[in-house]
Amino acid sequence: MGLLGDFAKGFVILAGVFSAFAIIGFVLMNHFGIALLFLLTLLIPIILIALDYFEEKKNKKNQSGEWG
């Protein structure tokens, strides 16, 4: 992966960490509606990243010559 891809991954991780801290802060301030909205908004990128990770892991496994 090139430099631009590394920056993109770093930005996604940074945004996820900031959002997680925001969710914790909203829960501590008893703003559960906003915290739930942030959590639901984060579910889409989390699912896409997880699917990409498992697909890449599966492709590496198939390229290494293993069966199954």
PQR file with spaces between the fields and no chain letter, atoms N, CA, C, O and H, PARSE charges and radii, in Angstrom:
ATOM       1  N    MET     1       0.853   -1.172    0.000 -0.4000 1.5000
ATOM       2  CA   MET     1       0.000    0.000    0.000 -0.0000 2.0000
ATOM       3  C    MET     1       0.895    1.230    0.000  0.5500 1.7000
ATOM       4  O    MET     1       1.930    1.251    0.666 -0.5500 1.4000
ATOM       5  N    GLY     2       0.504    2.230   -0.730 -0.4000 1.5000
ATOM       6  CA   GLY     2       1.307    3.428   -0.872 -0.0000 2.0000
ATOM       7  C    GLY     2       1.099    4.416    0.256  0.5500 1.7000
ATOM       8  O    GLY     2       0.383    4.155    1.223 -0.5500 1.4000
ATOM       9  H    GLY     2      -0.337    2.212   -1.270  0.4000 1.0000
ATOM      10  N    LEU     3       1.732    5.529    0.107 -0.4000 1.5000
ATOM      11  CA   LEU     3       1.677    6.576    1.122 -0.0000 2.0000
ATOM      12  C    LEU     3       0.253    7.091    1.323  0.5500 1.7000
ATOM      13  O    LEU     3      -0.170    7.319    2.457 -0.5500 1.4000
ATOM      14  H    LEU     3       2.314    5.741   -0.678  0.4000 1.0000
ATOM      15  N    LEU     4      -0.477    7.273    0.245 -0.4000 1.5000
ATOM      16  CA   LEU     4      -1.846    7.772    0.344 -0.0000 2.0000
ATOM      17  C    LEU     4      -2.744    6.779    1.088  0.5500 1.7000
ATOM      18  O    LEU     4      -3.603    7.183    1.871 -0.5500 1.4000
ATOM      19  H    LEU     4      -0.134    7.089   -0.676  0.4000 1.0000
ATOM      20  N    GLY     5      -2.544    5.486    0.840 -0.4000 1.5000
ATOM      21  CA   GLY     5      -3.318    4.467    1.545 -0.0000 2.0000
ATOM      22  C    GLY     5      -3.020    4.445    3.028  0.5500 1.7000
ATOM      23  O    GLY     5      -3.916    4.235    3.846 -0.5500 1.4000
ATOM      24  H    GLY     5      -1.846    5.158    0.204  0.4000 1.0000
ATOM      25  N    ASP     6      -1.744    4.665    3.382 -0.4000 1.5000
ATOM      26  CA   ASP     6      -1.384    4.713    4.796 -0.0000 2.0000
ATOM      27  C    ASP     6      -2.022    5.918    5.482  0.5500 1.7000
ATOM      28  O    ASP     6      -2.480    5.815    6.620 -0.5500 1.4000
ATOM      29  H    ASP     6      -1.016    4.836    2.718  0.4000 1.0000
ATOM      30  N    PHE     7      -2.054    7.061    4.794 -0.4000 1.5000
ATOM      31  CA   PHE     7      -2.715    8.233    5.354 -0.0000 2.0000
ATOM      32  C    PHE     7      -4.213    7.987    5.520  0.5500 1.7000
ATOM      33  O    PHE     7      -4.807    8.410    6.512 -0.5500 1.4000
ATOM      34  H    PHE     7      -1.682    7.145    3.870  0.4000 1.0000
ATOM      35  N    ALA     8      -4.812    7.313    4.567 -0.4000 1.5000
ATOM      36  CA   ALA     8      -6.249    7.027    4.646 -0.0000 2.0000
ATOM      37  C    ALA     8      -6.546    6.118    5.833  0.5500 1.7000
ATOM      38  O    ALA     8      -7.501    6.349    6.575 -0.5500 1.4000
ATOM      39  H    ALA     8      -4.329    6.969    3.762  0.4000 1.0000
ATOM      40  N    LYS     9      -5.725    5.083    6.012 -0.4000 1.5000
ATOM      41  CA   LYS     9      -5.935    4.197    7.163 -0.0000 2.0000
ATOM      42  C    LYS     9      -5.759    4.948    8.472  0.5500 1.7000
ATOM      43  O    LYS     9      -6.531    4.763    9.413 -0.5500 1.4000
ATOM      44  H    LYS     9      -4.949    4.896    5.410  0.4000 1.0000
ATOM      45  N    GLY    10      -4.748    5.789    8.527 -0.4000 1.5000
ATOM      46  CA   GLY    10      -4.524    6.578    9.737 -0.0000 2.0000
ATOM      47  C    GLY    10      -5.673    7.512   10.034  0.5500 1.7000
ATOM      48  O    GLY    10      -6.060    7.681   11.190 -0.5500 1.4000
ATOM      49  H    GLY    10      -4.121    5.939    7.762  0.4000 1.0000
ATOM      50  N    PHE    11      -6.226    8.126    8.988 -0.4000 1.5000
ATOM      51  CA   PHE    11      -7.363    9.026    9.177 -0.0000 2.0000
ATOM      52  C    PHE    11      -8.586    8.269    9.681  0.5500 1.7000
ATOM      53  O    PHE    11      -9.301    8.760   10.555 -0.5500 1.4000
ATOM      54  H    PHE    11      -5.912    7.989    8.048  0.4000 1.0000
ATOM      55  N    VAL    12      -8.830    7.087    9.143 -0.4000 1.5000
ATOM      56  CA   VAL    12      -9.978    6.282    9.588 -0.0000 2.0000
ATOM      57  C    VAL    12      -9.815    5.891   11.050  0.5500 1.7000
ATOM      58  O    VAL    12     -10.772    5.953   11.822 -0.5500 1.4000
ATOM      59  H    VAL    12      -8.248    6.688    8.433  0.4000 1.0000
ATOM      60  N    ILE    13      -8.608    5.488   11.432 -0.4000 1.5000
ATOM      61  CA   ILE    13      -8.356    5.113   12.824 -0.0000 2.0000
ATOM      62  C    ILE    13      -8.527    6.317   13.739  0.5500 1.7000
ATOM      63  O    ILE    13      -9.138    6.208   14.802 -0.5500 1.4000
ATOM      64  H    ILE    13      -7.831    5.438   10.804  0.4000 1.0000
ATOM      65  N    LEU    14      -7.990    7.467   13.333 -0.4000 1.5000
ATOM      66  CA   LEU    14      -8.112    8.683   14.131 -0.0000 2.0000
ATOM      67  C    LEU    14      -9.574    9.091   14.296  0.5500 1.7000
ATOM      68  O    LEU    14     -10.001    9.439   15.397 -0.5500 1.4000
ATOM      69  H    LEU    14      -7.493    7.556   12.469  0.4000 1.0000
ATOM      70  N    ALA    15     -10.334    9.049   13.219 -0.4000 1.5000
ATOM      71  CA   ALA    15     -11.754    9.391   13.296 -0.0000 2.0000
ATOM      72  C    ALA    15     -12.506    8.414   14.195  0.5500 1.7000
ATOM      73  O    ALA    15     -13.401    8.816   14.938 -0.5500 1.4000
ATOM      74  H    ALA    15      -9.987    8.766   12.325  0.4000 1.0000
ATOM      75  N    GLY    16     -12.146    7.135   14.128 -0.4000 1.5000
ATOM      76  CA   GLY    16     -12.787    6.146   14.988 -0.0000 2.0000
ATOM      77  C    GLY    16     -12.490    6.372   16.460  0.5500 1.7000
ATOM      78  O    GLY    16     -13.374    6.239   17.306 -0.5500 1.4000
ATOM      79  H    GLY    16     -11.418    6.808   13.525  0.4000 1.0000
ATOM      80  N    VAL    17     -11.247    6.713   16.765 -0.4000 1.5000
ATOM      81  CA   VAL    17     -10.869    6.969   18.166 -0.0000 2.0000
ATOM      82  C    VAL    17     -11.580    8.209   18.688  0.5500 1.7000
ATOM      83  O    VAL    17     -12.116    8.195   19.796 -0.5500 1.4000
ATOM      84  H    VAL    17     -10.528    6.821   16.077  0.4000 1.0000
ATOM      85  N    PHE    18     -11.590    9.286   17.899 -0.4000 1.5000
ATOM      86  CA   PHE    18     -12.296   10.492   18.329 -0.0000 2.0000
ATOM      87  C    PHE    18     -13.784   10.230   18.513  0.5500 1.7000
ATOM      88  O    PHE    18     -14.385   10.735   19.462 -0.5500 1.4000
ATOM      89  H    PHE    18     -11.155    9.297   16.999  0.4000 1.0000
ATOM      90  N    SER    19     -14.381    9.459   17.633 -0.4000 1.5000
ATOM      91  CA   SER    19     -15.806    9.144   17.757 -0.0000 2.0000
ATOM      92  C    SER    19     -16.071    8.296   18.992  0.5500 1.7000
ATOM      93  O    SER    19     -17.076    8.492   19.676 -0.5500 1.4000
ATOM      94  H    SER    19     -13.893    9.049   16.862  0.4000 1.0000
ATOM      95  N    ALA    20     -15.177    7.354   19.284 -0.4000 1.5000
ATOM      96  CA   ALA    20     -15.351    6.528   20.487 -0.0000 2.0000
ATOM      97  C    ALA    20     -15.290    7.388   21.746  0.5500 1.7000
ATOM      98  O    ALA    20     -16.092    7.201   22.661 -0.5500 1.4000
ATOM      99  H    ALA    20     -14.361    7.195   18.729  0.4000 1.0000
ATOM     100  N    PHE    21     -14.343    8.331   21.800 -0.4000 1.5000
ATOM     101  CA   PHE    21     -14.278    9.228   22.951 -0.0000 2.0000
ATOM     102  C    PHE    21     -15.501   10.129   23.017  0.5500 1.7000
ATOM     103  O    PHE    21     -15.979   10.434   24.110 -0.5500 1.4000
ATOM     104  H    PHE    21     -13.692    8.483   21.056  0.4000 1.0000
ATOM     105  N    ALA    22     -16.013   10.557   21.884 -0.4000 1.5000
ATOM     106  CA   ALA    22     -17.222   11.389   21.865 -0.0000 2.0000
ATOM     107  C    ALA    22     -18.416   10.595   22.388  0.5500 1.7000
ATOM     108  O    ALA    22     -19.228   11.122   23.148 -0.5500 1.4000
ATOM     109  H    ALA    22     -15.625   10.310   20.996  0.4000 1.0000
ATOM     110  N    ILE    23     -18.524    9.337   21.984 -0.4000 1.5000
ATOM     111  CA   ILE    23     -19.622    8.490   22.471 -0.0000 2.0000
ATOM     112  C    ILE    23     -19.539    8.341   23.984  0.5500 1.7000
ATOM     113  O    ILE    23     -20.545    8.464   24.683 -0.5500 1.4000
ATOM     114  H    ILE    23     -17.864    8.909   21.367  0.4000 1.0000
ATOM     115  N    ILE    24     -18.330    8.073   24.487 -0.4000 1.5000
ATOM     116  CA   ILE    24     -18.157    7.947   25.935 -0.0000 2.0000
ATOM     117  C    ILE    24     -18.536    9.251   26.636  0.5500 1.7000
ATOM     118  O    ILE    24     -19.207    9.236   27.668 -0.5500 1.4000
ATOM     119  H    ILE    24     -17.513    7.973   23.919  0.4000 1.0000
ATOM     120  N    GLY    25     -18.104   10.372   26.073 -0.4000 1.5000
ATOM     121  CA   GLY    25     -18.439   11.670   26.665 -0.0000 2.0000
ATOM     122  C    GLY    25     -19.932   11.936   26.674  0.5500 1.7000
ATOM     123  O    GLY    25     -20.470   12.414   27.673 -0.5500 1.4000
ATOM     124  H    GLY    25     -17.558   10.384   25.235  0.4000 1.0000
ATOM     125  N    PHE    26     -20.611   11.632   25.574 -0.4000 1.5000
ATOM     126  CA   PHE    26     -22.057   11.849   25.523 -0.0000 2.0000
ATOM     127  C    PHE    26     -22.796   10.944   26.513  0.5500 1.7000
ATOM     128  O    PHE    26     -23.786   11.365   27.111 -0.5500 1.4000
ATOM     129  H    PHE    26     -20.175   11.244   24.762  0.4000 1.0000
ATOM     130  N    VAL    27     -22.333    9.724   26.687 -0.4000 1.5000
ATOM     131  CA   VAL    27     -22.967    8.826   27.658 -0.0000 2.0000
ATOM     132  C    VAL    27     -22.773    9.374   29.071  0.5500 1.7000
ATOM     133  O    VAL    27     -23.704    9.357   29.876 -0.5500 1.4000
ATOM     134  H    VAL    27     -21.529    9.382   26.201  0.4000 1.0000
ATOM     135  N    LEU    28     -21.570    9.859   29.374 -0.4000 1.5000
ATOM     136  CA   LEU    28     -21.316   10.415   30.703 -0.0000 2.0000
ATOM     137  C    LEU    28     -22.122   11.681   30.968  0.5500 1.7000
ATOM     138  O    LEU    28     -22.436   11.986   32.119 -0.5500 1.4000
ATOM     139  H    LEU    28     -20.813    9.873   28.720  0.4000 1.0000
ATOM     140  N    MET    29     -22.460   12.428   29.902 -0.4000 1.5000
ATOM     141  CA   MET    29     -23.277   13.636   30.042 -0.0000 2.0000
ATOM     142  C    MET    29     -24.772   13.327   29.934  0.5500 1.7000
ATOM     143  O    MET    29     -25.597   14.240   29.905 -0.5500 1.4000
ATOM     144  H    MET    29     -22.204   12.180   28.968  0.4000 1.0000
ATOM     145  N    ASN    30     -25.112   12.046   29.876 -0.4000 1.5000
ATOM     146  CA   ASN    30     -26.511   11.599   29.773 -0.0000 2.0000
ATOM     147  C    ASN    30     -27.201   12.066   28.495  0.5500 1.7000
ATOM     148  O    ASN    30     -28.402   12.337   28.512 -0.5500 1.4000
ATOM     149  H    ASN    30     -24.441   11.305   29.900  0.4000 1.0000
ATOM     150  N    HIS    31     -26.470   12.165   27.395 -0.4000 1.5000
ATOM     151  CA   HIS    31     -27.033   12.458   26.079 -0.0000 2.0000
ATOM     152  C    HIS    31     -27.024   11.155   25.271  0.5500 1.7000
ATOM     153  O    HIS    31     -26.245   10.992   24.332 -0.5500 1.4000
ATOM     154  H    HIS    31     -25.495   11.945   27.381  0.4000 1.0000
ATOM     155  N    PHE    32     -27.903   10.243   25.661 -0.4000 1.5000
ATOM     156  CA   PHE    32     -27.892    8.907   25.072 -0.0000 2.0000
ATOM     157  C    PHE    32     -28.331    8.907   23.609  0.5500 1.7000
ATOM     158  O    PHE    32     -27.875    8.068   22.832 -0.5500 1.4000
ATOM     159  H    PHE    32     -28.535   10.375   26.424  0.4000 1.0000
ATOM     160  N    GLY    33     -29.197    9.822   23.226 -0.4000 1.5000
ATOM     161  CA   GLY    33     -29.657    9.889   21.833 -0.0000 2.0000
ATOM     162  C    GLY    33     -28.513   10.220   20.881  0.5500 1.7000
ATOM     163  O    GLY    33     -28.369    9.595   19.830 -0.5500 1.4000
ATOM     164  H    GLY    33     -29.568   10.503   23.857  0.4000 1.0000
ATOM     165  N    ILE    34     -27.706   11.203   21.254 -0.4000 1.5000
ATOM     166  CA   ILE    34     -26.575   11.576   20.404 -0.0000 2.0000
ATOM     167  C    ILE    34     -25.544   10.453   20.388  0.5500 1.7000
ATOM     168  O    ILE    34     -24.967   10.151   19.343 -0.5500 1.4000
ATOM     169  H    ILE    34     -27.823   11.711   22.108  0.4000 1.0000
ATOM     170  N    ALA    35     -25.311    9.834   21.549 -0.4000 1.5000
ATOM     171  CA   ALA    35     -24.354    8.726   21.614 -0.0000 2.0000
ATOM     172  C    ALA    35     -24.810    7.570   20.727  0.5500 1.7000
ATOM     173  O    ALA    35     -23.991    6.961   20.039 -0.5500 1.4000
ATOM     174  H    ALA    35     -25.779   10.079   22.397  0.4000 1.0000
ATOM     175  N    LEU    36     -26.092    7.264   20.735 -0.4000 1.5000
ATOM     176  CA   LEU    36     -26.625    6.201   19.892 -0.0000 2.0000
ATOM     177  C    LEU    36     -26.498    6.560   18.414  0.5500 1.7000
ATOM     178  O    LEU    36     -26.194    5.697   17.590 -0.5500 1.4000
ATOM     179  H    LEU    36     -26.758    7.758   21.295  0.4000 1.0000
ATOM     180  N    LEU    37     -26.729    7.818   18.077 -0.4000 1.5000
ATOM     181  CA   LEU    37     -26.577    8.271   16.697 -0.0000 2.0000
ATOM     182  C    LEU    37     -25.124    8.126   16.225  0.5500 1.7000
ATOM     183  O    LEU    37     -24.873    7.667   15.111 -0.5500 1.4000
ATOM     184  H    LEU    37     -26.977    8.518   18.746  0.4000 1.0000
ATOM     185  N    PHE    38     -24.176    8.518   17.074 -0.4000 1.5000
ATOM     186  CA   PHE    38     -22.763    8.345   16.736 -0.0000 2.0000
ATOM     187  C    PHE    38     -22.430    6.871   16.548  0.5500 1.7000
ATOM     188  O    PHE    38     -21.724    6.504   15.609 -0.5500 1.4000
ATOM     189  H    PHE    38     -24.379    8.891   17.979  0.4000 1.0000
ATOM     190  N    LEU    39     -22.941    6.027   17.443 -0.4000 1.5000
ATOM     191  CA   LEU    39     -22.660    4.592   17.365 -0.0000 2.0000
ATOM     192  C    LEU    39     -23.229    3.984   16.089  0.5500 1.7000
ATOM     193  O    LEU    39     -22.558    3.193   15.426 -0.5500 1.4000
ATOM     194  H    LEU    39     -23.515    6.325   18.206  0.4000 1.0000
ATOM     195  N    LEU    40     -24.444    4.345   15.747 -0.4000 1.5000
ATOM     196  CA   LEU    40     -25.051    3.828   14.520 -0.0000 2.0000
ATOM     197  C    LEU    40     -24.326    4.339   13.283  0.5500 1.7000
ATOM     198  O    LEU    40     -24.212    3.627   12.285 -0.5500 1.4000
ATOM     199  H    LEU    40     -24.989    4.987   16.286  0.4000 1.0000
ATOM     200  N    THR    41     -23.833    5.580   13.351 -0.4000 1.5000
ATOM     201  CA   THR    41     -23.076    6.129   12.235 -0.0000 2.0000
ATOM     202  C    THR    41     -21.750    5.405   12.060  0.5500 1.7000
ATOM     203  O    THR    41     -21.278    5.238   10.935 -0.5500 1.4000
ATOM     204  H    THR    41     -23.926    6.158   14.161  0.4000 1.0000
ATOM     205  N    LEU    42     -21.150    4.976   13.155 -0.4000 1.5000
ATOM     206  CA   LEU    42     -19.873    4.267   13.085 -0.0000 2.0000
ATOM     207  C    LEU    42     -20.017    2.824   12.617  0.5500 1.7000
ATOM     208  O    LEU    42     -19.038    2.226   12.170 -0.5500 1.4000
ATOM     209  H    LEU    42     -21.534    5.112   14.068  0.4000 1.0000
ATOM     210  N    LEU    43     -21.210    2.255   12.711 -0.4000 1.5000
ATOM     211  CA   LEU    43     -21.392    0.852   12.336 -0.0000 2.0000
ATOM     212  C    LEU    43     -21.093    0.607   10.856  0.5500 1.7000
ATOM     213  O    LEU    43     -20.525   -0.430   10.514 -0.5500 1.4000
ATOM     214  H    LEU    43     -22.005    2.741   13.074  0.4000 1.0000
ATOM     215  N    ILE    44     -21.456    1.523    9.987 -0.4000 1.5000
ATOM     216  CA   ILE    44     -21.237    1.321    8.555 -0.0000 2.0000
ATOM     217  C    ILE    44     -19.747    1.215    8.228  0.5500 1.7000
ATOM     218  O    ILE    44     -19.349    0.253    7.571 -0.5500 1.4000
ATOM     219  H    ILE    44     -21.918    2.365   10.265  0.4000 1.0000
ATOM     220  N    PRO    45     -18.895    2.174    8.663 -0.5600 1.5000
ATOM     221  CA   PRO    45     -17.476    2.013    8.346  0.2800 2.0000
ATOM     222  C    PRO    45     -16.844    0.812    9.036  0.5500 1.7000
ATOM     223  O    PRO    45     -15.953    0.175    8.474 -0.5500 1.4000
ATOM     224  N    ILE    46     -17.293    0.496   10.245 -0.4000 1.5000
ATOM     225  CA   ILE    46     -16.731   -0.661   10.954 -0.0000 2.0000
ATOM     226  C    ILE    46     -17.019   -1.940   10.177  0.5500 1.7000
ATOM     227  O    ILE    46     -16.139   -2.789   10.031 -0.5500 1.4000
ATOM     228  H    ILE    46     -18.017    1.013   10.701  0.4000 1.0000
ATOM     229  N    ILE    47     -18.228   -2.082    9.685 -0.4000 1.5000
ATOM     230  CA   ILE    47     -18.594   -3.278    8.915 -0.0000 2.0000
ATOM     231  C    ILE    47     -17.800   -3.344    7.614  0.5500 1.7000
ATOM     232  O    ILE    47     -17.318   -4.413    7.238 -0.5500 1.4000
ATOM     233  H    ILE    47     -18.942   -1.393    9.803  0.4000 1.0000
ATOM     234  N    LEU    48     -17.659   -2.213    6.925 -0.4000 1.5000
ATOM     235  CA   LEU    48     -16.901   -2.202    5.670 -0.0000 2.0000
ATOM     236  C    LEU    48     -15.426   -2.540    5.902  0.5500 1.7000
ATOM     237  O    LEU    48     -14.831   -3.274    5.112 -0.5500 1.4000
ATOM     238  H    LEU    48     -18.051   -1.345    7.231  0.4000 1.0000
ATOM     239  N    ILE    49     -14.839   -2.020    6.959 -0.4000 1.5000
ATOM     240  CA   ILE    49     -13.439   -2.320    7.265 -0.0000 2.0000
ATOM     241  C    ILE    49     -13.281   -3.786    7.633  0.5500 1.7000
ATOM     242  O    ILE    49     -12.317   -4.426    7.214 -0.5500 1.4000
ATOM     243  H    ILE    49     -15.322   -1.423    7.601  0.4000 1.0000
ATOM     244  N    ALA    50     -14.213   -4.326    8.410 -0.4000 1.5000
ATOM     245  CA   ALA    50     -14.138   -5.736    8.792 -0.0000 2.0000
ATOM     246  C    ALA    50     -14.280   -6.647    7.572  0.5500 1.7000
ATOM     247  O    ALA    50     -13.553   -7.632    7.449 -0.5500 1.4000
ATOM     248  H    ALA    50     -14.996   -3.806    8.750  0.4000 1.0000
ATOM     249  N    LEU    51     -15.200   -6.330    6.680 -0.4000 1.5000
ATOM     250  CA   LEU    51     -15.362   -7.142    5.471 -0.0000 2.0000
ATOM     251  C    LEU    51     -14.114   -7.099    4.602  0.5500 1.7000
ATOM     252  O    LEU    51     -13.694   -8.123    4.065 -0.5500 1.4000
ATOM     253  H    LEU    51     -15.791   -5.529    6.780  0.4000 1.0000
ATOM     254  N    ASP    52     -13.525   -5.925    4.464 -0.4000 1.5000
ATOM     255  CA   ASP    52     -12.298   -5.788    3.681 -0.0000 2.0000
ATOM     256  C    ASP    52     -11.157   -6.572    4.322  0.5500 1.7000
ATOM     257  O    ASP    52     -10.370   -7.212    3.624 -0.5500 1.4000
ATOM     258  H    ASP    52     -13.866   -5.093    4.901  0.4000 1.0000
ATOM     259  N    TYR    53     -11.068   -6.524    5.637 -0.4000 1.5000
ATOM     260  CA   TYR    53     -10.010   -7.247    6.344 -0.0000 2.0000
ATOM     261  C    TYR    53     -10.144   -8.758    6.134  0.5500 1.7000
ATOM     262  O    TYR    53      -9.163   -9.432    5.818 -0.5500 1.4000
ATOM     263  H    TYR    53     -11.707   -6.004    6.204  0.4000 1.0000
ATOM     264  N    PHE    54     -11.353   -9.286    6.309 -0.4000 1.5000
ATOM     265  CA   PHE    54     -11.544  -10.729    6.166 -0.0000 2.0000
ATOM     266  C    PHE    54     -11.363  -11.184    4.715  0.5500 1.7000
ATOM     267  O    PHE    54     -10.876  -12.288    4.469 -0.5500 1.4000
ATOM     268  H    PHE    54     -12.150   -8.739    6.565  0.4000 1.0000
ATOM     269  N    GLU    55     -11.752  -10.339    3.755 -0.4000 1.5000
ATOM     270  CA   GLU    55     -11.544  -10.677    2.347 -0.0000 2.0000
ATOM     271  C    GLU    55     -10.051  -10.713    2.020  0.5500 1.7000
ATOM     272  O    GLU    55      -9.587  -11.609    1.315 -0.5500 1.4000
ATOM     273  H    GLU    55     -12.147   -9.442    3.956  0.4000 1.0000
ATOM     274  N    GLU    56      -9.304   -9.739    2.534 -0.4000 1.5000
ATOM     275  CA   GLU    56      -7.861   -9.708    2.307 -0.0000 2.0000
ATOM     276  C    GLU    56      -7.177  -10.906    2.971  0.5500 1.7000
ATOM     277  O    GLU    56      -6.251  -11.490    2.408 -0.5500 1.4000
ATOM     278  H    GLU    56      -9.681   -9.011    3.107  0.4000 1.0000
ATOM     279  N    LYS    57      -7.634  -11.262    4.159 -0.4000 1.5000
ATOM     280  CA   LYS    57      -7.086  -12.420    4.870 -0.0000 2.0000
ATOM     281  C    LYS    57      -7.367  -13.704    4.094  0.5500 1.7000
ATOM     282  O    LYS    57      -6.508  -14.582    4.010 -0.5500 1.4000
ATOM     283  H    LYS    57      -8.387  -10.787    4.616  0.4000 1.0000
ATOM     284  N    LYS    58      -8.568  -13.813    3.528 -0.4000 1.5000
ATOM     285  CA   LYS    58      -8.942  -14.989    2.751 -0.0000 2.0000
ATOM     286  C    LYS    58      -8.106  -15.070    1.478  0.5500 1.7000
ATOM     287  O    LYS    58      -7.660  -16.154    1.102 -0.5500 1.4000
ATOM     288  H    LYS    58      -9.265  -13.100    3.596  0.4000 1.0000
ATOM     289  N    ASN    59      -7.887  -13.937    0.809 -0.4000 1.5000
ATOM     290  CA   ASN    59      -7.085  -13.926   -0.411 -0.0000 2.0000
ATOM     291  C    ASN    59      -5.636  -14.306   -0.131  0.5500 1.7000
ATOM     292  O    ASN    59      -5.031  -15.024   -0.927 -0.5500 1.4000
ATOM     293  H    ASN    59      -8.249  -13.056    1.115  0.4000 1.0000
ATOM     294  N    LYS    60      -5.066  -13.847    0.972 -0.4000 1.5000
ATOM     295  CA   LYS    60      -3.698  -14.215    1.330 -0.0000 2.0000
ATOM     296  C    LYS    60      -3.603  -15.710    1.613  0.5500 1.7000
ATOM     297  O    LYS    60      -2.615  -16.357    1.267 -0.5500 1.4000
ATOM     298  H    LYS    60      -5.557  -13.263    1.619  0.4000 1.0000
ATOM     299  N    LYS    61      -4.637  -16.247    2.243 -0.4000 1.5000
ATOM     300  CA   LYS    61      -4.649  -17.671    2.566 -0.0000 2.0000
ATOM     301  C    LYS    61      -4.705  -18.496    1.280  0.5500 1.7000
ATOM     302  O    LYS    61      -4.016  -19.510    1.166 -0.5500 1.4000
ATOM     303  H    LYS    61      -5.440  -15.722    2.525  0.4000 1.0000
ATOM     304  N    ASN    62      -5.514  -18.071    0.316 -0.4000 1.5000
ATOM     305  CA   ASN    62      -5.635  -18.790   -0.954 -0.0000 2.0000
ATOM     306  C    ASN    62      -4.369  -18.655   -1.800  0.5500 1.7000
ATOM     307  O    ASN    62      -4.020  -19.583   -2.529 -0.5500 1.4000
ATOM     308  H    ASN    62      -6.074  -17.247    0.408  0.4000 1.0000
ATOM     309  N    GLN    63      -3.688  -17.542   -1.719 -0.4000 1.5000
ATOM     310  CA   GLN    63      -2.459  -17.347   -2.496 -0.0000 2.0000
ATOM     311  C    GLN    63      -1.301  -18.143   -1.928  0.5500 1.7000
ATOM     312  O    GLN    63      -0.353  -18.450   -2.651 -0.5500 1.4000
ATOM     313  H    GLN    63      -3.971  -16.788   -1.127  0.4000 1.0000
ATOM     314  N    SER    64      -1.355  -18.482   -0.651 -0.4000 1.5000
ATOM     315  CA   SER    64      -0.240  -19.213   -0.045 -0.0000 2.0000
ATOM     316  C    SER    64      -0.291  -20.699   -0.392  0.5500 1.7000
ATOM     317  O    SER    64       0.607  -21.445    0.000 -0.5500 1.4000
ATOM     318  H    SER    64      -2.125  -18.233   -0.063  0.4000 1.0000
ATOM     319  N    GLY    65      -1.299  -21.142   -1.103 -0.4000 1.5000
ATOM     320  CA   GLY    65      -1.371  -22.530   -1.562 -0.0000 2.0000
ATOM     321  C    GLY    65      -2.170  -23.446   -0.663  0.5500 1.7000
ATOM     322  O    GLY    65      -2.228  -24.651   -0.910 -0.5500 1.4000
ATOM     323  H    GLY    65      -2.029  -20.536   -1.421  0.4000 1.0000
ATOM     324  N    GLU    66      -2.785  -22.910    0.368 -0.4000 1.5000
ATOM     325  CA   GLU    66      -3.588  -23.746    1.258 -0.0000 2.0000
ATOM     326  C    GLU    66      -4.938  -23.994    0.625  0.5500 1.7000
ATOM     327  O    GLU    66      -5.435  -23.187   -0.161 -0.5500 1.4000
ATOM     328  H    GLU    66      -2.738  -21.932    0.568  0.4000 1.0000
ATOM     329  N    TRP    67      -5.518  -25.114    0.976 -0.4000 1.5000
ATOM     330  CA   TRP    67      -6.834  -25.470    0.441 -0.0000 2.0000
ATOM     331  C    TRP    67      -7.867  -25.158    1.497  0.5500 1.7000
ATOM     332  O    TRP    67      -7.588  -25.193    2.696 -0.5500 1.4000
ATOM     333  H    TRP    67      -5.114  -25.770    1.614  0.4000 1.0000
ATOM     334  N    GLY    68      -9.100  -24.844    1.020 -0.4000 1.5000
ATOM     335  CA   GLY    68     -10.212  -24.692    1.924 -0.0000 2.0000
ATOM     336  C    GLY    68     -10.568  -23.332    2.113  0.5500 1.7000
ATOM     337  O    GLY    68     -11.501  -23.036    2.858 -0.5500 1.4000
ATOM     338  H    GLY    68      -9.326  -24.815    0.047  0.4000 1.0000
